Amino acid sequence: MIGALIMGALVGWIAGKLMGVEGGLLRNIVVGVIGSFVGSAVFRAVGFYAYGTFANLLVGVVGACLFIWVGRKLFHG
């Protein structure tokens, strides 16, 4: 549980830096955890599976960036 929160915070922080979004620890955790689910679903639909910490981190960051991008399109026109 603690490891998932730490990974979520790291994923959210990296995605925020890549997408130019600032936020606090709680926002990073939420974006990271949701982004990890999104990334896993997208990669699984394409036929790719992440094994290992680095692969899961990469999939989570891609999913979090996608989550931020969709959020921008929905709420910022």
N, CA, C and O atoms as a Tripos MOL2 file, in Angstrom:
@<TRIPOS>MOLECULE
protein
  308   307    77     0     0
PROTEIN
NO_CHARGES

@<TRIPOS>ATOM
      1 N           0.8240   -1.1980    0.0000 N.3       1 MET1
      2 CA          0.0000    0.0000    0.0000 C.3       1 MET1
      3 C           0.8670    1.2610    0.0000 C.2       1 MET1
      4 O           0.6420    2.1700   -0.7990 O.2       1 MET1
      5 N           1.8440    1.3150    0.8810 N.am      2 ILE2
      6 CA          2.7340    2.4700    0.9440 C.3       2 ILE2
      7 C           3.5340    2.5680   -0.3500 C.2       2 ILE2
      8 O           3.7470    3.6630   -0.8700 O.2       2 ILE2
      9 N           3.9750    1.4310   -0.8670 N.am      3 GLY3
     10 CA          4.7350    1.4190   -2.1160 C.3       3 GLY3
     11 C           3.9150    1.9520   -3.2800 C.2       3 GLY3
     12 O           4.4460    2.6620   -4.1340 O.2       3 GLY3
     13 N           2.6270    1.6220   -3.3270 N.am      4 ALA4
     14 CA          1.7650    2.1190   -4.3960 C.3       4 ALA4
     15 C           1.5890    3.6300   -4.2970 C.2       4 ALA4
     16 O           1.5410    4.3150   -5.3180 O.2       4 ALA4
     17 N           1.4950    4.1500   -3.0860 N.am      5 LEU5
     18 CA          1.3700    5.5990   -2.9090 C.3       5 LEU5
     19 C           2.6510    6.3180   -3.3100 C.2       5 LEU5
     20 O           2.6080    7.3820   -3.9260 O.2       5 LEU5
     21 N           3.7850    5.7310   -2.9590 N.am      6 ILE6
     22 CA          5.0700    6.3280   -3.3360 C.3       6 ILE6
     23 C           5.2340    6.2950   -4.8530 C.2       6 ILE6
     24 O           5.6560    7.2800   -5.4590 O.2       6 ILE6
     25 N           4.8990    5.1660   -5.4590 N.am      7 MET7
     26 CA          4.9800    5.0540   -6.9190 C.3       7 MET7
     27 C           4.0110    6.0220   -7.5820 C.2       7 MET7
     28 O           4.3550    6.6530   -8.5810 O.2       7 MET7
     29 N           2.8000    6.1470   -7.0380 N.am      8 GLY8
     30 CA          1.8240    7.0890   -7.5790 C.3       8 GLY8
     31 C           2.3160    8.5230   -7.5000 C.2       8 GLY8
     32 O           2.1490    9.2950   -8.4440 O.2       8 GLY8
     33 N           2.9280    8.8830   -6.3670 N.am      9 ALA9
     34 CA          3.4620   10.2380   -6.2150 C.3       9 ALA9
     35 C           4.5770   10.4940   -7.2160 C.2       9 ALA9
     36 O           4.6440   11.5720   -7.8070 O.2       9 ALA9
     37 N           5.4430    9.5250   -7.4090 N.am     10 LEU10
     38 CA          6.5450    9.6680   -8.3540 C.3      10 LEU10
     39 C           6.0250    9.7680   -9.7910 C.2      10 LEU10
     40 O           6.4760   10.6190  -10.5580 O.2      10 LEU10
     41 N           5.0980    8.9190  -10.1440 N.am     11 VAL11
     42 CA          4.5090    8.9410  -11.4880 C.3      11 VAL11
     43 C           3.8020   10.2750  -11.7300 C.2      11 VAL11
     44 O           3.9760   10.8900  -12.7820 O.2      11 VAL11
     45 N           3.0130   10.7160  -10.7670 N.am     12 GLY12
     46 CA          2.3090   11.9960  -10.8970 C.3      12 GLY12
     47 C           3.2550   13.1680  -11.0090 C.2      12 GLY12
     48 O           3.0100   14.0940  -11.7820 O.2      12 GLY12
     49 N           4.3390   13.1420  -10.2430 N.am     13 TRP13
     50 CA          5.3240   14.2260  -10.2860 C.3      13 TRP13
     51 C           6.0190   14.2800  -11.6530 C.2      13 TRP13
     52 O           6.1690   15.3560  -12.2320 O.2      13 TRP13
     53 N           6.4420   13.1140  -12.1660 N.am     14 ILE14
     54 CA          7.1080   13.0670  -13.4720 C.3      14 ILE14
     55 C           6.1590   13.5260  -14.5680 C.2      14 ILE14
     56 O           6.5380   14.3180  -15.4300 O.2      14 ILE14
     57 N           4.9260   13.0310  -14.5370 N.am     15 ALA15
     58 CA          3.9480   13.4270  -15.5570 C.3      15 ALA15
     59 C           3.6540   14.9190  -15.4710 C.2      15 ALA15
     60 O           3.5080   15.5820  -16.4990 O.2      15 ALA15
     61 N           3.5660   15.4490  -14.2660 N.am     16 GLY16
     62 CA          3.3320   16.8740  -14.0930 C.3      16 GLY16
     63 C           4.4600   17.7050  -14.6720 C.2      16 GLY16
     64 O           4.2130   18.7360  -15.2990 O.2      16 GLY16
     65 N           5.6910   17.2730  -14.4720 N.am     17 LYS17
     66 CA          6.8430   17.9780  -15.0440 C.3      17 LYS17
     67 C           6.8220   17.9060  -16.5670 C.2      17 LYS17
     68 O           7.0930   18.9030  -17.2370 O.2      17 LYS17
     69 N           6.5070   16.7520  -17.1110 N.am     18 LEU18
     70 CA          6.4680   16.5900  -18.5660 C.3      18 LEU18
     71 C           5.3500   17.4090  -19.2140 C.2      18 LEU18
     72 O           5.5120   17.9380  -20.3140 O.2      18 LEU18
     73 N           4.2130   17.5050  -18.5160 N.am     19 MET19
     74 CA          3.0560   18.1950  -19.0750 C.3      19 MET19
     75 C           2.9600   19.6590  -18.6430 C.2      19 MET19
     76 O           2.0420   20.3650  -19.0620 O.2      19 MET19
     77 N           3.8870   20.1200  -17.8180 N.am     20 GLY20
     78 CA          3.8840   21.5090  -17.3870 C.3      20 GLY20
     79 C           2.7840   21.8490  -16.4060 C.2      20 GLY20
     80 O           2.2110   22.9370  -16.4620 O.2      20 GLY20
     81 N           2.4830   20.9190  -15.5000 N.am     21 VAL21
     82 CA          1.4240   21.1050  -14.5110 C.3      21 VAL21
     83 C           2.0560   21.1170  -13.1250 C.2      21 VAL21
     84 O           2.8660   20.2510  -12.7950 O.2      21 VAL21
     85 N           1.6840   22.0980  -12.3220 N.am     22 GLU22
     86 CA          2.1700   22.1530  -10.9480 C.3      22 GLU22
     87 C           1.0970   21.6130  -10.0110 C.2      22 GLU22
     88 O          -0.0970   21.7540  -10.2760 O.2      22 GLU22
     89 N           1.5240   21.0000   -8.9290 N.am     23 GLY23
     90 CA          0.5680   20.4870   -7.9630 C.3      23 GLY23
     91 C           1.2730   19.9620   -6.7330 C.2      23 GLY23
     92 O           2.4960   19.8260   -6.7050 O.2      23 GLY23
     93 N           0.4950   19.6740   -5.7340 N.am     24 GLY24
     94 CA          1.0330   19.1770   -4.4800 C.3      24 GLY24
     95 C           1.1110   17.6680   -4.4440 C.2      24 GLY24
     96 O           0.8390   16.9850   -5.4320 O.2      24 GLY24
     97 N           1.4830   17.1730   -3.2990 N.am     25 LEU25
     98 CA          1.6830   15.7320   -3.1100 C.3      25 LEU25
     99 C           0.4000   14.9460   -3.3500 C.2      25 LEU25
    100 O           0.4240   13.9140   -4.0200 O.2      25 LEU25
    101 N          -0.7140   15.4200   -2.8130 N.am     26 LEU26
    102 CA         -1.9800   14.6980   -2.9730 C.3      26 LEU26
    103 C          -2.3980   14.6340   -4.4400 C.2      26 LEU26
    104 O          -2.8450   13.5910   -4.9160 O.2      26 LEU26
    105 N          -2.2530   15.7470   -5.1520 N.am     27 ARG27
    106 CA         -2.5800   15.7540   -6.5800 C.3      27 ARG27
    107 C          -1.6840   14.7970   -7.3450 C.2      27 ARG27
    108 O          -2.1500   14.0760   -8.2260 O.2      27 ARG27
    109 N          -0.3940   14.7870   -7.0110 N.am     28 ASN28
    110 CA          0.5330   13.8740   -7.6840 C.3      28 ASN28
    111 C           0.1480   12.4210   -7.4440 C.2      28 ASN28
    112 O           0.2020   11.6020   -8.3620 O.2      28 ASN28
    113 N          -0.2400   12.0990   -6.2130 N.am     29 ILE29
    114 CA         -0.6320   10.7250   -5.8980 C.3      29 ILE29
    115 C          -1.8800   10.3350   -6.6900 C.2      29 ILE29
    116 O          -1.9310    9.2560   -7.2800 O.2      29 ILE29
    117 N          -2.8840   11.2110   -6.7030 N.am     30 VAL30
    118 CA         -4.1310   10.9040   -7.4100 C.3      30 VAL30
    119 C          -3.8840   10.7520   -8.9100 C.2      30 VAL30
    120 O          -4.3440    9.7900   -9.5240 O.2      30 VAL30
    121 N          -3.1570   11.7050   -9.4950 N.am     31 VAL31
    122 CA         -2.8630   11.6360  -10.9270 C.3      31 VAL31
    123 C          -2.0280   10.3950  -11.2370 C.2      31 VAL31
    124 O          -2.2550    9.7300  -12.2480 O.2      31 VAL31
    125 N          -1.0660   10.0820  -10.3740 N.am     32 GLY32
    126 CA         -0.2140    8.9170  -10.5940 C.3      32 GLY32
    127 C          -0.9620    7.6070  -10.5220 C.2      32 GLY32
    128 O          -0.7500    6.7240  -11.3530 O.2      32 GLY32
    129 N          -1.8390    7.4660   -9.5350 N.am     33 VAL33
    130 CA         -2.5930    6.2150   -9.3900 C.3      33 VAL33
    131 C          -3.5880    6.0570  -10.5320 C.2      33 VAL33
    132 O          -3.6800    4.9820  -11.1260 O.2      33 VAL33
    133 N          -4.3380    7.1170  -10.8470 N.am     34 ILE34
    134 CA         -5.2830    7.0400  -11.9650 C.3      34 ILE34
    135 C          -4.5330    6.8360  -13.2790 C.2      34 ILE34
    136 O          -4.9540    6.0520  -14.1300 O.2      34 ILE34
    137 N          -3.4210    7.5480  -13.4360 N.am     35 GLY35
    138 CA         -2.6160    7.3990  -14.6490 C.3      35 GLY35
    139 C          -2.0710    5.9940  -14.8170 C.2      35 GLY35
    140 O          -1.9760    5.4930  -15.9370 O.2      35 GLY35
    141 N          -1.7140    5.3600  -13.7210 N.am     36 SER36
    142 CA         -1.2290    3.9800  -13.8010 C.3      36 SER36
    143 C          -2.3190    3.0320  -14.2870 C.2      36 SER36
    144 O          -2.0540    2.1250  -15.0760 O.2      36 SER36
    145 N          -3.5510    3.2430  -13.8140 N.am     37 PHE37
    146 CA         -4.6660    2.4320  -14.3000 C.3      37 PHE37
    147 C          -4.9200    2.6930  -15.7790 C.2      37 PHE37
    148 O          -5.1260    1.7570  -16.5520 O.2      37 PHE37
    149 N          -4.9050    3.9630  -16.1720 N.am     38 VAL38
    150 CA         -5.1250    4.3180  -17.5820 C.3      38 VAL38
    151 C          -4.0290    3.7230  -18.4530 C.2      38 VAL38
    152 O          -4.3150    3.1130  -19.4840 O.2      38 VAL38
    153 N          -2.7760    3.8960  -18.0450 N.am     39 GLY39
    154 CA         -1.6630    3.3710  -18.8200 C.3      39 GLY39
    155 C          -1.7080    1.8630  -18.9560 C.2      39 GLY39
    156 O          -1.4600    1.3230  -20.0340 O.2      39 GLY39
    157 N          -2.0250    1.1810  -17.8610 N.am     40 SER40
    158 CA         -2.1270   -0.2840  -17.9130 C.3      40 SER40
    159 C          -3.2180   -0.7210  -18.8730 C.2      40 SER40
    160 O          -3.0300   -1.6610  -19.6450 O.2      40 SER40
    161 N          -4.3640   -0.0410  -18.8300 N.am     41 ALA41
    162 CA         -5.4720   -0.4080  -19.7140 C.3      41 ALA41
    163 C          -5.1170   -0.1610  -21.1740 C.2      41 ALA41
    164 O          -5.4070   -0.9950  -22.0320 O.2      41 ALA41
    165 N          -4.4930    0.9770  -21.4640 N.am     42 VAL42
    166 CA         -4.1380    1.3070  -22.8470 C.3      42 VAL42
    167 C          -3.0970    0.3280  -23.3730 C.2      42 VAL42
    168 O          -3.2440   -0.2180  -24.4670 O.2      42 VAL42
    169 N          -2.0450    0.1110  -22.5900 N.am     43 PHE43
    170 CA         -0.9920   -0.8010  -23.0430 C.3      43 PHE43
    171 C          -1.5090   -2.2290  -23.1680 C.2      43 PHE43
    172 O          -1.1210   -2.9440  -24.0920 O.2      43 PHE43
    173 N          -2.3810   -2.6580  -22.2530 N.am     44 ARG44
    174 CA         -2.9480   -4.0040  -22.3230 C.3      44 ARG44
    175 C          -3.8100   -4.1490  -23.5660 C.2      44 ARG44
    176 O          -3.8040   -5.2060  -24.1980 O.2      44 ARG44
    177 N          -4.5590   -3.0950  -23.9340 N.am     45 ALA45
    178 CA         -5.4090   -3.1400  -25.1320 C.3      45 ALA45
    179 C          -4.5750   -3.2750  -26.4010 C.2      45 ALA45
    180 O          -5.0250   -3.8590  -27.3870 O.2      45 ALA45
    181 N          -3.3630   -2.7360  -26.3750 N.am     46 VAL46
    182 CA         -2.4790   -2.8120  -27.5330 C.3      46 VAL46
    183 C          -1.7010   -4.1320  -27.5470 C.2      46 VAL46
    184 O          -1.1650   -4.5290  -28.5810 O.2      46 VAL46
    185 N          -1.6430   -4.8020  -26.4070 N.am     47 GLY47
    186 CA         -0.9560   -6.0790  -26.3370 C.3      47 GLY47
    187 C           0.3780   -6.0460  -25.6230 C.2      47 GLY47
    188 O           1.1210   -7.0270  -25.6600 O.2      47 GLY47
    189 N           0.6950   -4.9450  -24.9780 N.am     48 PHE48
    190 CA          1.9450   -4.8280  -24.2180 C.3      48 PHE48
    191 C           1.6580   -4.9910  -22.7310 C.2      48 PHE48
    192 O           0.6410   -4.5150  -22.2270 O.2      48 PHE48
    193 N           2.5530   -5.6580  -22.0480 N.am     49 TYR49
    194 CA          2.4230   -5.8780  -20.6080 C.3      49 TYR49
    195 C           3.7070   -5.4380  -19.9330 C.2      49 TYR49
    196 O           4.8020   -5.7320  -20.4120 O.2      49 TYR49
    197 N           3.5700   -4.7310  -18.8150 N.am     50 ALA50
    198 CA          4.7240   -4.2070  -18.0950 C.3      50 ALA50
    199 C           5.1330   -5.2010  -17.0100 C.2      50 ALA50
    200 O           4.3100   -5.6330  -16.2030 O.2      50 ALA50
    201 N           6.4140   -5.5550  -17.0040 N.am     51 TYR51
    202 CA          6.9720   -6.4180  -15.9680 C.3      51 TYR51
    203 C           8.1590   -5.6920  -15.3530 C.2      51 TYR51
    204 O           9.0930   -5.3130  -16.0600 O.2      51 TYR51
    205 N           8.1270   -5.5030  -14.0680 N.am     52 GLY52
    206 CA          9.2250   -4.8320  -13.3830 C.3      52 GLY52
    207 C           8.8890   -3.4030  -12.9970 C.2      52 GLY52
    208 O           7.9380   -2.8060  -13.5030 O.2      52 GLY52
    209 N           9.6800   -2.8780  -12.1020 N.am     53 THR53
    210 CA          9.4340   -1.5510  -11.5610 C.3      53 THR53
    211 C           9.5770   -0.4640  -12.6120 C.2      53 THR53
    212 O           8.7140    0.4070  -12.7220 O.2      53 THR53
    213 N          10.6580   -0.5020  -13.3870 N.am     54 PHE54
    214 CA         10.8750    0.5420  -14.3890 C.3      54 PHE54
    215 C           9.7880    0.5260  -15.4520 C.2      54 PHE54
    216 O           9.3120    1.5860  -15.8590 O.2      54 PHE54
    217 N           9.3880   -0.6480  -15.9060 N.am     55 ALA55
    218 CA          8.3370   -0.7540  -16.9230 C.3      55 ALA55
    219 C           7.0120   -0.2350  -16.3810 C.2      55 ALA55
    220 O           6.2810    0.4560  -17.0900 O.2      55 ALA55
    221 N           6.6960   -0.5620  -15.1320 N.am     56 ASN56
    222 CA          5.4680   -0.0600  -14.5210 C.3      56 ASN56
    223 C           5.5200    1.4540  -14.3500 C.2      56 ASN56
    224 O           4.5050    2.1310  -14.5150 O.2      56 ASN56
    225 N           6.6830    1.9850  -14.0220 N.am     57 LEU57
    226 CA          6.8530    3.4280  -13.9020 C.3      57 LEU57
    227 C           6.6100    4.0960  -15.2520 C.2      57 LEU57
    228 O           5.9050    5.1010  -15.3330 O.2      57 LEU57
    229 N           7.1850    3.5440  -16.2960 N.am     58 LEU58
    230 CA          7.0200    4.0970  -17.6430 C.3      58 LEU58
    231 C           5.5610    4.0480  -18.0990 C.2      58 LEU58
    232 O           5.0470    5.0270  -18.6420 O.2      58 LEU58
    233 N           4.9040    2.9310  -17.8830 N.am     59 VAL59
    234 CA          3.4920    2.7980  -18.2500 C.3      59 VAL59
    235 C           2.6430    3.7800  -17.4510 C.2      59 VAL59
    236 O           1.7220    4.3890  -17.9960 O.2      59 VAL59
    237 N           2.9430    3.9360  -16.1710 N.am     60 GLY60
    238 CA          2.2050    4.8800  -15.3410 C.3      60 GLY60
    239 C           2.3840    6.3190  -15.7920 C.2      60 GLY60
    240 O           1.4210    7.0850  -15.8130 O.2      60 GLY60
    241 N           3.6050    6.6950  -16.1540 N.am     61 VAL61
    242 CA          3.8660    8.0640  -16.6160 C.3      61 VAL61
    243 C           3.1310    8.3250  -17.9330 C.2      61 VAL61
    244 O           2.5310    9.3870  -18.1020 O.2      61 VAL61
    245 N           3.1690    7.3900  -18.8480 N.am     62 VAL62
    246 CA          2.4440    7.5570  -20.1150 C.3      62 VAL62
    247 C           0.9430    7.6840  -19.8460 C.2      62 VAL62
    248 O           0.2810    8.5450  -20.4250 O.2      62 VAL62
    249 N           0.4130    6.8400  -18.9810 N.am     63 GLY63
    250 CA         -1.0100    6.9110  -18.6380 C.3      63 GLY63
    251 C          -1.3750    8.2100  -17.9410 C.2      63 GLY63
    252 O          -2.4310    8.7830  -18.2100 O.2      63 GLY63
    253 N          -0.5070    8.6830  -17.0410 N.am     64 ALA64
    254 CA         -0.7760    9.9380  -16.3380 C.3      64 ALA64
    255 C          -0.7280   11.1170  -17.2970 C.2      64 ALA64
    256 O          -1.5360   12.0380  -17.1810 O.2      64 ALA64
    257 N           0.1990   11.1050  -18.2350 N.am     65 CYS65
    258 CA          0.2530   12.1700  -19.2470 C.3      65 CYS65
    259 C          -1.0100   12.1460  -20.1050 C.2      65 CYS65
    260 O          -1.5630   13.1980  -20.4260 O.2      65 CYS65
    261 N          -1.4590   10.9690  -20.4700 N.am     66 LEU66
    262 CA         -2.6980   10.8400  -21.2320 C.3      66 LEU66
    263 C          -3.8830   11.3420  -20.4140 C.2      66 LEU66
    264 O          -4.7570   12.0240  -20.9490 O.2      66 LEU66
    265 N          -3.9240   11.0130  -19.1320 N.am     67 PHE67
    266 CA         -4.9840   11.4650  -18.2330 C.3      67 PHE67
    267 C          -4.9960   12.9920  -18.1240 C.2      67 PHE67
    268 O          -6.0620   13.6050  -18.1710 O.2      67 PHE67
    269 N          -3.8250   13.6070  -17.9800 N.am     68 ILE68
    270 CA         -3.7320   15.0680  -17.9050 C.3      68 ILE68
    271 C          -4.1730   15.6940  -19.2240 C.2      68 ILE68
    272 O          -4.9010   16.6870  -19.2260 O.2      68 ILE68
    273 N          -3.7390   15.1200  -20.3440 N.am     69 TRP69
    274 CA         -4.1040   15.6420  -21.6560 C.3      69 TRP69
    275 C          -5.6190   15.6060  -21.8750 C.2      69 TRP69
    276 O          -6.2090   16.5810  -22.3410 O.2      69 TRP69
    277 N          -6.2430   14.4720  -21.5350 N.am     70 VAL70
    278 CA         -7.7000   14.3490  -21.6910 C.3      70 VAL70
    279 C          -8.4030   15.3450  -20.7640 C.2      70 VAL70
    280 O          -9.3830   15.9750  -21.1620 O.2      70 VAL70
    281 N          -7.9130   15.4880  -19.5460 N.am     71 GLY71
    282 CA         -8.4950   16.4600  -18.6270 C.3      71 GLY71
    283 C          -8.4180   17.8740  -19.1590 C.2      71 GLY71
    284 O          -9.3710   18.6400  -19.0130 O.2      71 GLY71
    285 N          -7.3110   18.2340  -19.7710 N.am     72 ARG72
    286 CA         -7.1770   19.5610  -20.3770 C.3      72 ARG72
    287 C          -8.1810   19.7400  -21.5100 C.2      72 ARG72
    288 O          -8.8200   20.7860  -21.6160 O.2      72 ARG72
    289 N          -8.3200   18.7300  -22.3510 N.am     73 LYS73
    290 CA         -9.2400   18.8280  -23.4810 C.3      73 LYS73
    291 C         -10.6950   18.9280  -23.0210 C.2      73 LYS73
    292 O         -11.4900   19.6440  -23.6310 O.2      73 LYS73
    293 N         -11.0410   18.2280  -21.9670 N.am     74 LEU74
    294 CA        -12.4260   18.2420  -21.4750 C.3      74 LEU74
    295 C         -12.7680   19.5260  -20.7370 C.2      74 LEU74
    296 O         -13.8750   20.0430  -20.8840 O.2      74 LEU74
    297 N         -11.8370   20.0510  -19.9430 N.am     75 PHE75
    298 CA        -12.1730   21.1390  -19.0430 C.3      75 PHE75
    299 C         -11.5790   22.4880  -19.4210 C.2      75 PHE75
    300 O         -11.9290   23.4980  -18.8100 O.2      75 PHE75
    301 N         -10.6900   22.5340  -20.4100 N.am     76 HIS76
    302 CA        -10.0890   23.8060  -20.8030 C.3      76 HIS76
    303 C         -10.3140   24.1160  -22.2750 C.2      76 HIS76
    304 O          -9.6900   25.0200  -22.8300 O.2      76 HIS76
    305 N         -11.1900   23.3790  -22.8890 N.am     77 GLY77
    306 CA        -11.5360   23.6460  -24.2870 C.3      77 GLY77
    307 C         -10.4680   23.2930  -25.1780 C.2      77 GLY77
    308 O         -10.5970   23.4550  -26.3910 O.2      77 GLY77
@<TRIPOS>BOND
     1     1     2 1
     2     2     3 1
     3     3     4 2
     4     3     5 am
     5     5     6 1
     6     6     7 1
     7     7     8 2
     8     7     9 am
     9     9    10 1
    10    10    11 1
    11    11    12 2
    12    11    13 am
    13    13    14 1
    14    14    15 1
    15    15    16 2
    16    15    17 am
    17    17    18 1
    18    18    19 1
    19    19    20 2
    20    19    21 am
    21    21    22 1
    22    22    23 1
    23    23    24 2
    24    23    25 am
    25    25    26 1
    26    26    27 1
    27    27    28 2
    28    27    29 am
    29    29    30 1
    30    30    31 1
    31    31    32 2
    32    31    33 am
    33    33    34 1
    34    34    35 1
    35    35    36 2
    36    35    37 am
    37    37    38 1
    38    38    39 1
    39    39    40 2
    40    39    41 am
    41    41    42 1
    42    42    43 1
    43    43    44 2
    44    43    45 am
    45    45    46 1
    46    46    47 1
    47    47    48 2
    48    47    49 am
    49    49    50 1
    50    50    51 1
    51    51    52 2
    52    51    53 am
    53    53    54 1
    54    54    55 1
    55    55    56 2
    56    55    57 am
    57    57    58 1
    58    58    59 1
    59    59    60 2
    60    59    61 am
    61    61    62 1
    62    62    63 1
    63    63    64 2
    64    63    65 am
    65    65    66 1
    66    66    67 1
    67    67    68 2
    68    67    69 am
    69    69    70 1
    70    70    71 1
    71    71    72 2
    72    71    73 am
    73    73    74 1
    74    74    75 1
    75    75    76 2
    76    75    77 am
    77    77    78 1
    78    78    79 1
    79    79    80 2
    80    79    81 am
    81    81    82 1
    82    82    83 1
    83    83    84 2
    84    83    85 am
    85    85    86 1
    86    86    87 1
    87    87    88 2
    88    87    89 am
    89    89    90 1
    90    90    91 1
    91    91    92 2
    92    91    93 am
    93    93    94 1
    94    94    95 1
    95    95    96 2
    96    95    97 am
    97    97    98 1
    98    98    99 1
    99    99   100 2
   100    99   101 am
   101   101   102 1
   102   102   103 1
   103   103   104 2
   104   103   105 am
   105   105   106 1
   106   106   107 1
   107   107   108 2
   108   107   109 am
   109   109   110 1
   110   110   111 1
   111   111   112 2
   112   111   113 am
   113   113   114 1
   114   114   115 1
   115   115   116 2
   116   115   117 am
   117   117   118 1
   118   118   119 1
   119   119   120 2
   120   119   121 am
   121   121   122 1
   122   122   123 1
   123   123   124 2
   124   123   125 am
   125   125   126 1
   126   126   127 1
   127   127   128 2
   128   127   129 am
   129   129   130 1
   130   130   131 1
   131   131   132 2
   132   131   133 am
   133   133   134 1
   134   134   135 1
   135   135   136 2
   136   135   137 am
   137   137   138 1
   138   138   139 1
   139   139   140 2
   140   139   141 am
   141   141   142 1
   142   142   143 1
   143   143   144 2
   144   143   145 am
   145   145   146 1
   146   146   147 1
   147   147   148 2
   148   147   149 am
   149   149   150 1
   150   150   151 1
   151   151   152 2
   152   151   153 am
   153   153   154 1
   154   154   155 1
   155   155   156 2
   156   155   157 am
   157   157   158 1
   158   158   159 1
   159   159   160 2
   160   159   161 am
   161   161   162 1
   162   162   163 1
   163   163   164 2
   164   163   165 am
   165   165   166 1
   166   166   167 1
   167   167   168 2
   168   167   169 am
   169   169   170 1
   170   170   171 1
   171   171   172 2
   172   171   173 am
   173   173   174 1
   174   174   175 1
   175   175   176 2
   176   175   177 am
   177   177   178 1
   178   178   179 1
   179   179   180 2
   180   179   181 am
   181   181   182 1
   182   182   183 1
   183   183   184 2
   184   183   185 am
   185   185   186 1
   186   186   187 1
   187   187   188 2
   188   187   189 am
   189   189   190 1
   190   190   191 1
   191   191   192 2
   192   191   193 am
   193   193   194 1
   194   194   195 1
   195   195   196 2
   196   195   197 am
   197   197   198 1
   198   198   199 1
   199   199   200 2
   200   199   201 am
   201   201   202 1
   202   202   203 1
   203   203   204 2
   204   203   205 am
   205   205   206 1
   206   206   207 1
   207   207   208 2
   208   207   209 am
   209   209   210 1
   210   210   211 1
   211   211   212 2
   212   211   213 am
   213   213   214 1
   214   214   215 1
   215   215   216 2
   216   215   217 am
   217   217   218 1
   218   218   219 1
   219   219   220 2
   220   219   221 am
   221   221   222 1
   222   222   223 1
   223   223   224 2
   224   223   225 am
   225   225   226 1
   226   226   227 1
   227   227   228 2
   228   227   229 am
   229   229   230 1
   230   230   231 1
   231   231   232 2
   232   231   233 am
   233   233   234 1
   234   234   235 1
   235   235   236 2
   236   235   237 am
   237   237   238 1
   238   238   239 1
   239   239   240 2
   240   239   241 am
   241   241   242 1
   242   242   243 1
   243   243   244 2
   244   243   245 am
   245   245   246 1
   246   246   247 1
   247   247   248 2
   248   247   249 am
   249   249   250 1
   250   250   251 1
   251   251   252 2
   252   251   253 am
   253   253   254 1
   254   254   255 1
   255   255   256 2
   256   255   257 am
   257   257   258 1
   258   258   259 1
   259   259   260 2
   260   259   261 am
   261   261   262 1
   262   262   263 1
   263   263   264 2
   264   263   265 am
   265   265   266 1
   266   266   267 1
   267   267   268 2
   268   267   269 am
   269   269   270 1
   270   270   271 1
   271   271   272 2
   272   271   273 am
   273   273   274 1
   274   274   275 1
   275   275   276 2
   276   275   277 am
   277   277   278 1
   278   278   279 1
   279   279   280 2
   280   279   281 am
   281   281   282 1
   282   282   283 1
   283   283   284 2
   284   283   285 am
   285   285   286 1
   286   286   287 1
   287   287   288 2
   288   287   289 am
   289   289   290 1
   290   290   291 1
   291   291   292 2
   292   291   293 am
   293   293   294 1
   294   294   295 1
   295   295   296 2
   296   295   297 am
   297   297   298 1
   298   298   299 1
   299   299   300 2
   300   299   301 am
   301   301   302 1
   302   302   303 1
   303   303   304 2
   304   303   305 am
   305   305   306 1
   306   306   307 1
   307   307   308 2
@<TRIPOS>SUBSTRUCTURE
     1 MET1         2 RESIDUE 1 A MET
     2 ILE2         6 RESIDUE 1 A ILE
     3 GLY3        10 RESIDUE 1 A GLY
     4 ALA4        14 RESIDUE 1 A ALA
     5 LEU5        18 RESIDUE 1 A LEU
     6 ILE6        22 RESIDUE 1 A ILE
     7 MET7        26 RESIDUE 1 A MET
     8 GLY8        30 RESIDUE 1 A GLY
     9 ALA9        34 RESIDUE 1 A ALA
    10 LEU10       38 RESIDUE 1 A LEU
    11 VAL11       42 RESIDUE 1 A VAL
    12 GLY12       46 RESIDUE 1 A GLY
    13 TRP13       50 RESIDUE 1 A TRP
    14 ILE14       54 RESIDUE 1 A ILE
    15 ALA15       58 RESIDUE 1 A ALA
    16 GLY16       62 RESIDUE 1 A GLY
    17 LYS17       66 RESIDUE 1 A LYS
    18 LEU18       70 RESIDUE 1 A LEU
    19 MET19       74 RESIDUE 1 A MET
    20 GLY20       78 RESIDUE 1 A GLY
    21 VAL21       82 RESIDUE 1 A VAL
    22 GLU22       86 RESIDUE 1 A GLU
    23 GLY23       90 RESIDUE 1 A GLY
    24 GLY24       94 RESIDUE 1 A GLY
    25 LEU25       98 RESIDUE 1 A LEU
    26 LEU26      102 RESIDUE 1 A LEU
    27 ARG27      106 RESIDUE 1 A ARG
    28 ASN28      110 RESIDUE 1 A ASN
    29 ILE29      114 RESIDUE 1 A ILE
    30 VAL30      118 RESIDUE 1 A VAL
    31 VAL31      122 RESIDUE 1 A VAL
    32 GLY32      126 RESIDUE 1 A GLY
    33 VAL33      130 RESIDUE 1 A VAL
    34 ILE34      134 RESIDUE 1 A ILE
    35 GLY35      138 RESIDUE 1 A GLY
    36 SER36      142 RESIDUE 1 A SER
    37 PHE37      146 RESIDUE 1 A PHE
    38 VAL38      150 RESIDUE 1 A VAL
    39 GLY39      154 RESIDUE 1 A GLY
    40 SER40      158 RESIDUE 1 A SER
    41 ALA41      162 RESIDUE 1 A ALA
    42 VAL42      166 RESIDUE 1 A VAL
    43 PHE43      170 RESIDUE 1 A PHE
    44 ARG44      174 RESIDUE 1 A ARG
    45 ALA45      178 RESIDUE 1 A ALA
    46 VAL46      182 RESIDUE 1 A VAL
    47 GLY47      186 RESIDUE 1 A GLY
    48 PHE48      190 RESIDUE 1 A PHE
    49 TYR49      194 RESIDUE 1 A TYR
    50 ALA50      198 RESIDUE 1 A ALA
    51 TYR51      202 RESIDUE 1 A TYR
    52 GLY52      206 RESIDUE 1 A GLY
    53 THR53      210 RESIDUE 1 A THR
    54 PHE54      214 RESIDUE 1 A PHE
    55 ALA55      218 RESIDUE 1 A ALA
    56 ASN56      222 RESIDUE 1 A ASN
    57 LEU57      226 RESIDUE 1 A LEU
    58 LEU58      230 RESIDUE 1 A LEU
    59 VAL59      234 RESIDUE 1 A VAL
    60 GLY60      238 RESIDUE 1 A GLY
    61 VAL61      242 RESIDUE 1 A VAL
    62 VAL62      246 RESIDUE 1 A VAL
    63 GLY63      250 RESIDUE 1 A GLY
    64 ALA64      254 RESIDUE 1 A ALA
    65 CYS65      258 RESIDUE 1 A CYS
    66 LEU66      262 RESIDUE 1 A LEU
    67 PHE67      266 RESIDUE 1 A PHE
    68 ILE68      270 RESIDUE 1 A ILE
    69 TRP69      274 RESIDUE 1 A TRP
    70 VAL70      278 RESIDUE 1 A VAL
    71 GLY71      282 RESIDUE 1 A GLY
    72 ARG72      286 RESIDUE 1 A ARG
    73 LYS73      290 RESIDUE 1 A LYS
    74 LEU74      294 RESIDUE 1 A LEU
    75 PHE75      298 RESIDUE 1 A PHE
    76 HIS76      302 RESIDUE 1 A HIS
    77 GLY77      306 RESIDUE 1 A GLY
